[in-house]
Amino acid sequence: MGNKTHYTKAGWLIDGSGAPIQKRVLLTVTNGIIENISPYRKDTLPAPRLVTDLSRCTLLPPLVDCHVHLTLSGSTDRRVRELQMEGDYDICRHHIEDHLHYLFSHGVLAVRDGGDHFSHTLLYKTQSEQSGTGKDPVIIKTTGTALHKKNRYGTFLGKAVSGNEKLETAVKNILSSADHIKLIHSGINSLTEFGTETAAQFSLEELQHIITLAQSRGKKVMVHANGKVPVELALQAGCHSIEHGFFMGDENLRRMADTRTVWIPTAVTMKAALDNLEFAHGVGKADVIARTLDHQLQQLAKARQYGVRVATGTDSGCSGIIHGESAAEEIKLFLQAGYSLSEAIECATSQGAELLGIDQLSTIKKGMPAHFIVARATPAMVPRKLSYLEAVYLHGKPCDKSFFNKL
Ligand SMILES: [Zn+2]
């Protein structure tokens, strides 16, 4: 039994490290591991039967969406959303399966779930792992249920807590079964009054206590926070990621660069709100939402300038935000904010993989498993072509197309 070596010719390679796009490379893959990446020349190519020709394609690492809600579909219909929020597990399970297919067909192979009220996503993950058949090609990291303060925003994503003892019990409960803690630490953005900030939900001491508990179990804490004060408290307490961070301000951005805290700007939430305003029943003013989106892109441009670690997340499942497709939309918004394509792809791949602790989905380089997604496109077309992928390769082999076509 010899080693099985196969070669792949790629027109362009975006390796996920933020390095410049490479042209015309040959990937040497042995037993599913990348053995070499080198420029190719016609006269040095191996025998054609050993080579897969993707010379008209761009290869990039599988995408990671750092902020999703798997039980929700993104429908803007209030009744549909209520059914999804209140549905029992048997209904939700089918929604989750559909959403995983959407994600996979857009090359999103890992997600970090920000919770649902009944912890259905955690149950789904546990059951699919236990059944052994649940070889979902999308890796799920979930908080189960998020935590928020009584009488404050967050009911549909989590459980309300009040009092120190209850908080401690709830945190320990989540830590015993979930992958991370999600705290809802502020309100949501006002869509009617520009830049309105809401009060923090947790005190600095509470945040510090929760983060210490999580770290003692080797787990991270993601914090939903908008506005200067909530973000500052979360950073001071040592949280691992700031979710949304609208109107957090310049000082917090600089603090994030210093502390190496990851920011998930979820700019696509505002784009979706704007696109759907006329058709959905929600409240909002178009000019306020447009300015809020623009402001977030300005913050993103600063984050890039200051060297903040940024990863892409979409809040998919929330109103108007579709699983999978929104990952591509968020990448487009990063480009709009001034990121180069390879920088935006770094945020959408290796930065997210590191935050989620998924080593096998990082950059495309020597010694790594040959996991990559293929767009039949020039790099310039890649963001749009993520919705029409040519193939998804795992361990050097193309995945069964039936997983794409199931829907
Ligand atoms: Zn969320």
Boltz pocket constraint, residues with backbone or C-beta under 6 A from the ligand:
constraints:
  - pocket:
      binder: B
      contacts: [[A, 67], [A, 68], [A, 69], [A, 114], [A, 315]]
      max_distance: 6.0
